[in-house]
Amino acid sequence: MRILSVVGARPQFVKLAPIAKAMEGSAEHLIVHTGQHYDEIMSDVFFRDLGIPAPDFNLGVGSGKHGAQTGAMLAGLEEIMESTAPDCVLVYGDTNSTLAAAIAATKLHLPVAHLEAGLRSFNRRMPEEHNRVLTDHSADLLLAPTEVAMQHLASEGLGARSVLVGDVMTDVLFKVRDSLMQVPQLMPAGMTKGEYYVCTIHRPDNTDSAERLRAIVAELAGLNKPVLLLAHPRLRSLAETHGIDLSQGAITLSDPLAYPDLINTVMNSAGVVTDSGGLQKEAFLLRVPCTTIRPETEWVETVELGWNALVSEDLSVLSKTVQRDAPQSTDASPYGDGKAANRTVAALLSNFGA
Ligand code: UD1
């Protein structure tokens, strides 16, 4: 059986790592990189550190407006899908690369499987929400990470095509965490164990307006511990456009980190402040309190269990929220047991294998 994986952005490389491993010896696995992310630190480093085979194809699409970027991917993917004739196209998460691959495959009558199906923020301002909904409704097999995602799929009439496999990001995280435990842990430069916060901000709703970004940066600058701000290229370029200095007060500015370094940095921190989906969950899995600068989250379990708190409209509560007492400990595991990739490959083989 031949499976074609399509990835393009940073969180998809993380999801691809355990899938590529689980495919070994079970299926012929081809990888397409759309080139949505292309910097060394946004792309190459993940393939290297997580032992992912080099992509068989790279479309080199790069950055652009939604339509231009997605359209360029569609054209390139169609050629590759026609020439490779896979038995199934596997798409990951909720980026423009996900949607482009789902549309290209659907138009060619190739079966589509969507990994991380059924997540919903119900916020139609987010490009990821459009990508999720459209991808789920065009896919033939919906691989859901959580019970809540299964419920969303059922309520949209997609229950018969859905399978609960668990969250593949848990697979990677457990593996990397366990290997980090075997070696002495290095602190980020200038930081003391348990005495700093880790922060990432990149969503358009938080970065595109100068007023909003200025207010967020001012709140971060006033926190009671050093804030290691891991700056996504979008954040850096918009801060420059808006004339906002990111290195204010408590903030120490850093480039994004490679995945093992990120996990190490979060594990040893006092808390996370973010608008990333993946990082909220990684903080929970490492049992580090998280504050999410968004009005809602797809990973509702992190909030229900007390490890994640949302701050959106009223930024004046950010410092109080970040500096809150540690939540009650829990052994709940809503994101699975670290074996989601094996279940995913088994589901692909049983649905699309000869
Ligand atoms: C994309 C995903 C988002 C995901 C995020 C992870 C969509 C709609 N969004 O958002 O769901 O959480 O990736 O990072 O697909 N840039 C670089 N170098 C790179 C990549 C991007 O400089 O390697 C800059 C460019 O200026 C680009 C901007 O970052 O315009 C935004 O990149 P883009 O891929 O469009 O969206 P992300 O914000 O990264």
Residues whose N, C-alpha, C, O or C-beta is under 5 A from the ligand:
A	BS01	UD1	A9 R10 P11 Q36 H37 Y38 D39 M42 S63 G64 D94 T95 N96 S97 P127 E128 H202 P233 R234
